[in-house]
Amino acid sequence: MKKDFETKFTGWVFILAALMLWGGYMLSPHNVGEYLVATDFPAIGESLWTWIWVFRVHIFGWVMMIIAVIALAMIANKMPYRILITPGVGMVVVGTFTLALGSAFYYNYGAWGVGMTQGKSPEEVQAFMDSILNINQYVTCFMRFGRIFSGVGLVLLGAGMLKGRIMHSGMGWLTLLLGVVAMGIILFIPEYFEYYKPMFHVKALWLALMGVMILKNGLKVSGGE
């Protein structure tokens, strides 16, 4: 089992990603739902700067997750099971980057909308909501596909972890199952959003467990081409 600077860096970034993602969500004064709605803006405006800074932490949690899985792929890059891990990590990166961009929309329009709707009549607020309707709908689709892309990547990554036995098999099965369930909820449940909410917390837990296991046990990288 390899335990050196590379594995320590990877483990700590996984933990940092979990803390930033989950902490940013849980500490937020107001969490936006599937769409931005008119009632979001007064709620955000009550603690605007706290909301802005905590949301920044949350978004950078997605960035830390990208760094973590790329670091994991780099450690595994010399081994035969990279044929599963590398494309799996690639899909996780694409999906996570998509989620980060979608989150940036909620962050930007959430803060901007406070000023645009403050003190306005219901008719003026509705006019503003109508003006962002298209992008509001588009970003929801963006988030949906980001979750599916991430799910595909987690399935491949989990299979690679099991095949290469780089960690405890339980982490491989958890990774694979997380990907399958994430895809299944979005693809087969029409009103998926409420059902998908727990998956965010499970993903944060997965990140934390990955980090702890890597720091504690290292990664198995023995073997040949």
Number of C-alpha atoms within 10 A of each C-alpha: 12 16 14 11 9 15 21 18 16 25 26 18 24 30 25 20 27 27 20 24 28 21 17 22 21 14 14 20 18 20 16 18 13 17 14 20 14 17 10 18 23 17 17 22 19 13 13 17 12 16 23 18 13 19 27 17 20 27 23 17 27 23 19 22 25 22 17 26 23 18 20 21 20 15 18 23 15 14 15 15 20 21 14 19 29 22 18 26 27 22 23 29 24 19 25 26 19 22 25 19 18 21 21 17 16 21 19 12 15 25 19 12 23 19 13 15 19 12 10 12 10 11 9 13 18 14 13 16 17 11 11 14 14 10 12 21 13 14 21 19 14 18 20 21 19 23 26 24 24 26 28 24 29 28 29 25 31 27 21 24 26 20 16 22 16 21 19 15 15 12 19 25 17 16 25 23 17 22 26 17 16 23 22 15 18 19 13 9 12 8 10 15 15 9 12 18 11 10 16 15 16 14 18 22 16 19 24 21 17 24 25 17 15 26 20 13 14 21 23 18 17 12 9 7 6
